[in-house]
């Protein structure tokens, strides 16, 4: 703190004490303000990172209540991050009033270990989800929260299914010597896996169309 005065006499010890105290208070207030700005900035950056993740993420309490959720998870379940806070995980993901019988949450928390599983979820239009549960351990060594992740792997599962169908077709075709049977089964398989509704699928064999 600096000042200017037209008075010629110097400041008294009492004045100096007041100014020193005032300077200390101003310094503390400025430090707190800067610290607050840093915290706000860090929080904003964390939120942006949290929301930009490609997988859905929720921070859960130990009773499976959602404390925080990112935009990816909210979009996955047709909601908003704010609307998800306070709701139970099993209600949002599975549409149930209580946890699934085979839910891994309790076991992961009790054993303080991460868990991974895959599940097709009827409540979410039969999406295939890869789910992760990661306990958050506090300074006392106990679990204080859980990070629950959700990744839509429906396209991956579809590709796996198609590959399995092609493998089955390959085994079937290799066991048949009848040309009509081979072409018929091949056409059916291609139509079923790639044709879609209303599509016409054929196989050209030299100058024939089957």
C-alpha positions in Angstrom: 0.0 0.0 0.0 1.4 3.4 -0.9 -0.1 6.9 -0.3 0.6 10.6 -0.5 -0.1 13.3 2.0 0.7 17.1 2.1 1.3 16.9 5.8 5.0 17.4 6.6 5.0 15.5 9.9 5.8 11.7 9.7 3.3 9.0 10.5 2.9 8.1 14.1 3.5 4.5 15.3 -0.2 4.1 15.6 -0.7 5.2 12.0 1.9 2.7 10.9 0.3 -0.1 12.9 -3.1 0.6 11.3 -1.6 0.8 7.8 0.4 -2.4 8.4 -2.7 -4.2 9.5 -4.7 -2.9 6.6 -2.0 -4.0 4.2 -2.0 -7.5 5.6 -5.8 -7.7 5.3 -5.7 -6.5 1.7 -2.9 -8.9 0.8 -4.8 -11.8 2.3 -8.0 -10.8 0.4 -6.1 -10.5 -2.9 -4.4 -13.9 -2.4 -7.8 -15.5 -1.7 -9.3 -13.8 -4.8 -6.5 -15.1 -6.9 -6.8 -18.6 -5.4 -10.5 -18.6 -6.1 -9.9 -17.6 -9.7 -7.4 -20.5 -10.1 -9.9 -22.9 -8.5 -12.7 -21.7 -10.8 -10.4 -22.0 -13.8 -9.3 -25.5 -12.8 -12.9 -26.5 -12.2 -13.9 -25.2 -15.6 -11.0 -27.1 -17.3 -11.9 -30.3 -15.4 -15.6 -30.0 -16.4 -14.6 -29.5 -20.1 -12.4 -32.5 -20.0 -15.1 -34.5 -18.2 -17.7 -33.6 -20.7 -15.4 -34.2 -23.8 -14.8 -37.9 -22.9 -16.1 -40.3 -25.4 -17.4 -42.7 -22.8 -20.2 -42.0 -20.3 -18.9 -41.3 -16.8 -20.7 -41.0 -13.5 -19.4 -40.3 -10.0 -21.5 -42.4 -7.6 -21.9 -42.3 -3.8 -21.7 -45.6 -2.0 -25.5 -46.0 -2.2 -25.2 -45.7 -6.0 -26.6 -42.2 -6.1 -25.2 -40.1 -9.0 -23.1 -37.2 -7.7 -21.9 -36.0 -11.1 -22.4 -37.2 -14.7 -20.9 -36.1 -18.0 -22.7 -35.1 -21.2 -21.9 -38.4 -22.9 -23.7 -40.4 -20.3 -26.6 -37.9 -20.3 -26.9 -38.2 -24.1 -26.7 -42.0 -23.8 -29.8 -42.1 -21.5 -31.6 -39.2 -23.1 -31.2 -36.7 -20.2 -28.9 -33.9 -19.1 -26.1 -34.0 -16.5 -28.0 -31.8 -14.1 -31.1 -34.0 -14.3 -29.1 -37.1 -13.5 -27.6 -35.8 -10.3 -29.4 -37.3 -7.3 -30.9 -40.3 -9.2 -29.8 -43.9 -8.6 -27.6 -45.6 -11.2 -29.8 -48.7 -11.5 -32.8 -46.5 -12.1 -31.1 -44.5 -14.9 -29.4 -47.4 -16.7 -31.6 -50.4 -16.0 -35.0 -48.7 -15.3 -35.2 -50.6 -11.9 -36.0 -49.7 -8.4 -33.2 -51.7 -6.9 -29.8 -53.0 -8.1 -29.5 -56.0 -10.5 -29.1 -59.4 -8.8 -25.7 -59.8 -10.5 -24.6 -56.2 -10.1 -20.8 -56.0 -9.5 -21.0 -52.7 -7.5 -21.1 -54.1 -4.0 -18.4 -56.7 -4.6 -16.0 -54.1 -6.2 -16.5 -51.7 -3.3 -16.1 -54.4 -0.7 -12.9 -55.8 -2.3 -11.7 -52.3 -3.4 -10.9 -53.4 -6.9 -12.0 -52.3 -10.4 -14.5 -54.4 -12.3 -15.4 -54.6 -16.0 -18.4 -56.3 -17.7 -20.5 -56.2 -20.9 -24.3 -56.2 -20.9 -27.1 -55.7 -23.5 -29.5 -53.2 -21.8 -33.2 -53.6 -22.7 -34.0 -50.3 -20.9 -31.8 -48.4 -23.4 -33.1 -49.8 -26.7 -31.0 -53.0 -26.3 -27.7 -51.2 -26.5 -24.6 -53.2 -25.7 -22.7 -51.5 -22.9 -19.2 -52.0 -21.7 -19.3 -50.9 -18.0 -16.5 -50.2 -15.6 -16.5 -49.7 -11.9 -13.5 -48.1 -10.2 -13.6 -47.4 -6.4 -12.1 -44.1 -5.3 -10.0 -44.6 -2.1 -9.7 -41.8 0.5 -6.8 -40.9 2.7 -7.9 -43.3 5.4 -7.9 -46.2 2.9 -11.6 -46.6 2.7 -13.8 -46.2 -0.4 -15.4 -42.8 -0.6 -16.9 -42.8 -4.1 -17.0 -44.9 -7.3 -16.3 -43.9 -10.9 -18.8 -45.7 -13.2 -18.1 -45.7 -16.9 -20.3 -46.7 -19.8 -19.2 -47.3 -23.4 -21.6 -48.1 -26.2 -20.1 -51.1 -28.0 -23.2 -52.0 -30.0 -21.4 -51.6 -33.4 -18.6 -53.8 -32.2 -21.0 -56.5 -31.2 -22.8 -56.2 -34.6 -19.5 -56.7 -36.4 -18.7 -59.7 -34.1 -22.1 -61.2 -34.9 -21.6 -60.7 -38.7 -18.2 -62.3 -38.5 -19.6 -65.3 -36.6 -22.4 -65.6 -39.2 -19.8 -65.6 -42.0 -17.8 -68.3 -40.2 -20.9 -70.4 -39.9 -21.7 -69.8 -43.5 -18.2 -70.8 -44.5 -18.5 -74.1 -42.6 -21.9 -74.8 -44.1 -20.8 -74.0 -47.7 -17.7 -76.2 -47.4 -19.9 -79.1 -46.5 -22.2 -78.8 -49.5 -21.5 -79.8 -53.1 -24.8 -78.7 -54.5 -24.4 -75.4 -56.4 -28.0 -74.3 -55.9 -27.8 -74.9 -52.2 -24.5 -73.1 -51.9 -25.7 -70.0 -53.8 -29.1 -70.0 -51.9 -27.4 -70.1 -48.5 -24.8 -67.4 -49.6 -27.6 -65.1 -50.8 -29.6 -65.6 -47.7 -26.6 -64.8 -45.5 -25.7 -61.7 -47.4 -29.3 -60.4 -47.4 -29.7 -61.1 -43.7 -26.4 -59.4 -42.6 -26.0 -56.6 -45.1 -29.2 -56.2 -47.2 -31.5 -54.6 -44.8 -35.3 -54.2 -45.1 -36.6 -54.2 -48.6 -33.2 -54.8 -50.2 -32.7 -57.2 -53.2 -29.6 -59.3 -53.0 -28.2 -61.5 -55.8 -25.1 -63.3 -56.7 -23.8 -63.2 -60.3 -22.3 -66.4 -61.6 -20.7 -65.9 -65.0 -23.8 -65.2 -67.2 -26.4 -66.4 -64.6 -28.2 -64.4 -61.9 -29.4 -66.3 -58.9 
